[in-house]
Amino acid sequence: MFSMNHQKFMEMDELSLRKVPYFFIIDFLAKNVEVYLENEIESSGLIIDFQGISTTKPKPELQKKIKWKSFPENLESFKNGFDFVQKNIQAGNSYLANYTRKTKIETNLTLEEIFYRADAKYKVFYKDFFVFFSPETFVKIMDTKILTYPMKGTIDASLENAVETLKNDKKEKAEHYTVVDLLRNDLSRVADSVQVDAFQHIDFIKTEQKDLYAMSSQISGILKTEFKGKIGSIMQELLPAGSILGAPKSKTLEIVLAAEKYNRGYYTGVCGWFDGENLDSCVMIRFIEKEGDHLYFKSGGGITHMSKLEDEYQEMKNKIYVPIH
């Protein structure tokens, strides 16, 4: 589909077969792959806070009132890429495409302060480069079992009957079905007996700006013999992550790259912690990156033939938040 960094994936295989713990970061196009042994994490300028590993220090005191301002592009500018994606969907080239944007933000918090104050399942701070606070698991591997939890569909939690509305929204439902189907197919590349264990589970996400509900499902399978213990090979087979790309993958990738006209970089890539036995990994979303003296927040959403321009524009803006409370 595109050129991946095979050498690094082989290194990951070698380490996981030897049951050596390590942390890895892979960018969206799987060209840049970084692998850190446990004793290299701190010196590399990374701070990690996952469920299975935390290299955090005591949270520094904050003596200031938080300032937070975002400067989203106007609707007209957003519309150019949106129309291009829609045209391709109408032509049958894609049936779900994740269209993302890059928004300038201004805050009096440093990336490290954001890291320590954000509340999320997965957080990583990469010195002078980026911070993310992601609610979305990519894959977990426990023994020979592999699990994934696609997350698609969010709603403002303060709305009346928000959970029912989200579960029954035609567009969100279609998008969720598509992603579940896509990831079920993806998992069957590396696993047998793939099944959907839980469908349309609702998570509550608390943020500084507003509270949200997000919809996810759980899919599992048993690793095929040739993939057992080979985390690099599994990643190579599964990337880019379907939930933040769309379907069918290779054609949708072309469409997305042409529509977005900016480099996603590590945003929507994946990173993970292998503890010597099991793997926990996440999709790098809710992402703030430093470029020169400016900070940019990258966010977006899935587009289907039912998507409405104004709704998608609003969703992109809704996601420019930090889960601080």
QUIMO-V404717 format. One record per residue. N is the residue number from 1. RES is the residue in one small letter. SS is DSSP state (H for helix, E for strand, L for the rest). NEAR is the number of other C-alpha atoms within 10 Angstrom. Layout:
((N;RES;SS;NEAR) (N;RES;SS;NEAR))
This chain:
((1;m;L;9) (2;f;L;9) (3;s;L;8) (4;m;L;15) (5;n;L;15) (6;h;H;15) (7;q;H;11) (8;k;H;19) (9;f;H;23) (10;m;H;16) (11;e;H;16) (12;m;H;28) (13;d;H;21) (14;e;H;16) (15;l;H;21) (16;s;H;23) (17;l;H;15) (18;r;L;13) (19;k;L;15) (20;v;L;15) (21;p;L;18) (22;y;E;21) (23;f;E;22) (24;f;E;19) (25;i;E;20) (26;i;E;27) (27;d;L;20) (28;f;L;23) (29;l;L;23) (30;a;L;23) (31;k;L;16) (32;n;L;15) (33;v;E;22) (34;e;E;14) (35;v;E;20) (36;y;E;18) (37;l;E;15) (38;e;H;15) (39;n;H;10) (40;e;H;13) (41;i;L;17) (42;e;H;14) (43;s;H;9) (44;s;H;11) (45;g;L;12) (46;l;E;19) (47;i;E;21) (48;i;E;20) (49;d;E;18) (50;f;L;18) (51;q;L;12) (52;g;L;12) (53;i;L;14) (54;s;E;13) (55;t;L;13) (56;t;L;15) (57;k;L;8) (58;p;L;6) (59;k;L;10) (60;p;L;10) (61;e;L;8) (62;l;L;10) (63;q;L;6) (64;k;L;8) (65;k;L;8) (66;i;L;10) (67;k;L;9) (68;w;E;14) (69;k;E;12) (70;s;E;16) (71;f;E;14) (72;p;L;18) (73;e;L;14) (74;n;L;9) (75;l;H;12) (76;e;H;9) (77;s;H;10) (78;f;H;21) (79;k;H;16) (80;n;H;12) (81;g;H;21) (82;f;H;23) (83;d;H;13) (84;f;H;15) (85;v;H;28) (86;q;H;24) (87;k;H;14) (88;n;H;17) (89;i;H;19) (90;q;H;12) (91;a;L;10) (92;g;L;10) (93;n;L;17) (94;s;L;24) (95;y;L;21) (96;l;E;28) (97;a;E;31) (98;n;E;22) (99;y;E;24) (100;t;E;26) (101;r;E;23) (102;k;E;23) (103;t;E;18) (104;k;E;18) (105;i;E;17) (106;e;E;14) (107;t;E;13) (108;n;L;13) (109;l;L;16) (110;t;L;12) (111;l;H;22) (112;e;H;18) (113;e;H;16) (114;i;H;20) (115;f;H;26) (116;y;H;21) (117;r;H;18) (118;a;L;23) (119;d;L;19) (120;a;L;22) (121;k;L;14) (122;y;E;27) (123;k;E;25) (124;v;E;24) (125;f;E;23) (126;y;E;17) (127;k;L;14) (128;d;L;15) (129;f;L;15) (130;f;E;22) (131;v;E;29) (132;f;E;25) (133;f;E;25) (134;s;E;21) (135;p;L;20) (136;e;L;23) (137;t;E;22) (138;f;E;23) (139;v;E;25) (140;k;E;20) (141;i;E;22) (142;m;E;14) (143;d;L;13) (144;t;L;15) (145;k;E;17) (146;i;E;21) (147;l;E;24) (148;t;E;24) (149;y;L;25) (150;p;L;28) (151;m;E;24) (152;k;E;24) (153;g;E;22) (154;t;E;24) (155;i;E;20) (156;d;E;17) (157;a;L;18) (158;s;L;11) (159;l;L;11) (160;e;L;9) (161;n;L;9) (162;a;H;16) (163;v;H;21) (164;e;H;9) (165;t;H;13) (166;l;H;22) (167;k;H;19) (168;n;H;12) (169;d;L;13) (170;k;H;12) (171;k;H;17) (172;e;H;23) (173;k;H;17) (174;a;H;18) (175;e;H;25) (176;h;H;24) (177;y;H;14) (178;t;H;20) (179;v;H;25) (180;v;H;26) (181;d;H;16) (182;l;H;20) (183;l;H;24) (184;r;H;21) (185;n;H;15) (186;d;H;17) (187;l;H;25) (188;s;H;18) (189;r;H;16) (190;v;H;22) (191;a;E;24) (192;d;E;16) (193;s;E;11) (194;v;E;22) (195;q;E;15) (196;v;E;17) (197;d;E;12) (198;a;E;12) (199;f;E;16) (200;q;E;20) (201;h;E;13) (202;i;E;17) (203;d;E;15) (204;f;E;14) (205;i;E;17) (206;k;L;18) (207;t;L;16) (208;e;L;13) (209;q;L;15) (210;k;L;17) (211;d;L;16) (212;l;E;20) (213;y;E;18) (214;a;E;22) (215;m;E;23) (216;s;E;22) (217;s;E;20) (218;q;E;19) (219;i;E;21) (220;s;E;25) (221;g;E;22) (222;i;E;21) (223;l;E;25) (224;k;L;15) (225;t;H;12) (226;e;H;11) (227;f;H;17) (228;k;L;20) (229;g;L;24) (230;k;L;20) (231;i;H;23) (232;g;H;21) (233;s;H;19) (234;i;H;22) (235;m;H;19) (236;q;H;15) (237;e;H;15) (238;l;H;18) (239;l;L;19) (240;p;L;23) (241;a;L;24) (242;g;H;24) (243;s;H;27) (244;i;H;26) (245;l;L;25) (246;g;E;27) (247;a;E;22) (248;p;L;15) (249;k;H;19) (250;s;H;14) (251;k;H;15) (252;t;H;22) (253;l;H;21) (254;e;H;11) (255;i;H;23) (256;v;H;20) (257;l;H;15) (258;a;H;13) (259;a;H;20) (260;e;H;20) (261;k;L;11) (262;y;L;11) (263;n;L;12) (264;r;L;17) (265;g;L;15) (266;y;L;23) (267;y;L;26) (268;t;L;25) (269;g;L;24) (270;v;E;25) (271;c;E;23) (272;g;E;23) (273;w;E;25) (274;f;E;25) (275;d;L;17) (276;g;L;15) (277;e;L;15) (278;n;L;20) (279;l;E;21) (280;d;E;22) (281;s;E;22) (282;c;E;26) (283;v;E;28) (284;m;L;28) (285;i;L;25) (286;r;L;24) (287;f;E;24) (288;i;E;27) (289;e;E;23) (290;k;E;16) (291;e;E;11) (292;g;L;8) (293;d;L;5) (294;h;E;10) (295;l;E;21) (296;y;E;20) (297;f;E;27) (298;k;E;22) (299;s;E;24) (300;g;E;22) (301;g;E;22) (302;g;E;25) (303;i;E;24) (304;t;L;22) (305;h;L;19) (306;m;L;12) (307;s;L;15) (308;k;L;13) (309;l;H;16) (310;e;H;11) (311;d;H;10) (312;e;H;19) (313;y;H;20) (314;q;H;12) (315;e;H;19) (316;m;H;21) (317;k;H;19) (318;n;H;17) (319;k;L;20) (320;i;L;25) (321;y;L;20) (322;v;L;24) (323;p;L;20) (324;i;L;16) (325;h;L;12))
